[in-house]
Amino acid sequence: MHPHNWGRYSFGPWLNSASERLHRNKLAVALANKLARIAWSVLRNDKAFDTHLEVAAI
């Protein structure tokens, strides 16, 4: 993911603020952790993620 694409995702603001505080390797690990937690939550609760973005795209 390139920084100019971060705004397209709901975690873009989090990613922007974390990039100011963290080294890029730590940022990659933090992002992987966040995505893994999102994936686990989606699978566990059987709910879609970012449904508000899907509605906006339609």
C-alpha positions in Angstrom: 0.0 0.0 0.0 1.4 3.3 -1.0 0.9 6.3 1.2 -1.2 8.1 -1.4 -3.8 5.3 -1.2 -4.2 5.3 2.6 -7.1 7.7 2.5 -9.2 5.2 0.5 -9.5 3.0 3.6 -11.3 3.5 6.9 -8.1 3.1 8.8 -6.3 5.7 6.7 -6.3 8.4 9.4 -4.9 5.8 11.9 -2.2 4.9 9.4 -1.2 8.5 8.7 -0.8 9.3 12.4 1.0 6.0 13.1 3.4 6.7 10.2 4.5 9.9 12.0 5.4 7.9 15.2 6.7 4.6 14.0 9.6 3.3 11.9 8.3 1.8 8.6 9.1 -1.7 9.8 7.1 -1.3 13.0 4.3 0.4 11.0 4.1 -2.7 8.7 3.8 -5.0 11.7 1.2 -2.8 13.3 -0.8 -2.7 10.1 -0.6 -6.5 9.7 -1.8 -6.8 13.3 -4.7 -4.5 12.6 -5.7 -6.3 9.4 -5.5 -9.7 11.2 -7.8 -8.4 13.9 -10.3 -7.0 11.4 -10.2 -10.3 9.5 -10.8 -12.3 12.7 -13.6 -10.1 13.7 -15.3 -10.3 10.3 -15.0 -14.1 10.3 -16.0 -14.5 14.0 -19.1 -12.2 13.8 -20.1 -13.0 10.2 -20.4 -9.3 9.4 -19.0 -7.2 6.6 -16.3 -4.7 7.1 -16.6 -1.1 5.7 -20.1 -1.5 4.6 -20.4 2.3 4.5 -17.8 2.4 1.8 -19.7 -0.2 -0.3 -22.9 1.9 0.0 -21.0 5.0 -1.1 -19.6 3.2 -4.1 -23.0 2.1 -5.4 
